[in-house]
Amino acid sequence: MGMWIGRNRKARVTYGFDEIALVPGSFTINPEEVDTTFSIPGKKGKSLSLSIPIMASAMDGVVDVRFAIAMGKLGGLAVLNLDGVQTRYEDPDSILAEVLTADKDHVTALLQKMYQEPVRDDLIAKRVSDIKAAGGLVAVSSIPQRAGHVGPIAAEAGADLFVVQSTVSTVRHLSTKYPSLDLAHFCASMPIPVIVGNAVGYEVTLELMECGVSGVLIGVGPGAACTSRGVLGLGVPQVTATVDCAAARDAYYKKTSRYIPIITDGGMSKGGDVCKALACGSDAVMVGSAFAKAFEAPGKGYHWGMATPHANLPRGTRIHVGATGSLEQILFGPAVVDDGSQNLVGAITTCMGNVGASTIKEFQETEIIIAPSIKTEGKLFQTVQNVGMGTR
């Protein structure tokens, strides 16, 4: 398997969203009659159910309390970063204002300084309680090193879902400098379901599922604000990563009869990308940039990767995407832009209808072709004029 890249060394050919296309089905379905629901297995046989298979990334420029409440009311789920400014500062809005006005040559240093402020347990409980009081589901995220401490605090405050998130997640993390998170014990001890990420491989996805997780985030370095692929050279294009990890999910289900969803995380800025991720086997997607464009987003058209403020090796940058519409427009339309970044749910339902899929599970069986010219074929004028599919 793979191609020779030199003497005695082979490499696999892998694919990203721009290199594939979905083939229309032999029959079609009314988009208004397809089922987009998504479930996360919970404790004691109970599941968390969402009407749309979309989650908002746990980035400080994307999700705060207000955004999480708004997202929940629209049927999705926004993840709040418990390692971010919302839990370090009583008034995070004033801190965010500094980030938004800093010049690009100094913003990384500013972020590193801001994130040196310690995380406060009382603010964790307050942010969770504020979202919970609005009546929706509460999802929160933390890095493995802090998960053992902040997880129980968040759960006690009313969180419904906990995400353990790092650049690369494995079950077997070796370190002599600090204790590693015992993932199996953590999942068993938490009273709420736990999602872990991020992963891109078949074997590691299987190992994560065997620890009792309720979902796995797929993707290393594809986010618009992430620079891990340039800084570290790590990553697998999202189409191949999703297909590989979907195979692990299916193998685990065949072995155990326990279905653990995979969630493609990052690299999707348009409806077509989201559709391709689901068709490649994902059960849901986690999106950042598209939601950073919402008027409700705390970054006001800016966002930055979760590893941007790393003290020694930042693996992200602040990017400007602009505030283009309301959260409702981005999810359900009406779209007022021509680049596919609004009405993401409409894109999903229309695509499902055109391939003849009535459920996400059926959507995962869509025929896929390798088509590197899919975005440029016949689109010369769009590219020259920087509109529609030619938007840069």
Buried (B, 14 or more C-beta within 10 A) or exposed (E): EEEEEEEEEEEEEBBBBBBBBBEBBEEBBEBEEBBBEBBBBBEEEEEBEBEBBBBBBBBBBBBBBBBBBBBBEBBBBBBBBBBBBBBBBEEBEEBBEEBBEBEEEEBBEBBBEBBEEEBEBEBBBBBBBBBBEBEBBBBBBBBBBBBBEBBBBBBEBBBBBBBBBBBBBBBEBEEEEEEEBEBBEBBEEBEBBBBBBBBBBBEBBBBBBBBBBBBBBBBBBBBBBBBBBEBBEBBBBBBBBBBBBBBBBBBBEEEEEEBBBBBBBBBBBBBBBBBBBBBBBBBBBBBBBBBBBBBBBBBBBBBBBBBBBBEEEBBBBBBEBEBBBBBBBBBBBEBEBEBBBBBBBBBBBBBBBBBBBBEBEBBBEBEBEEBEEBBEEEBEEBBEEEBBBBBE
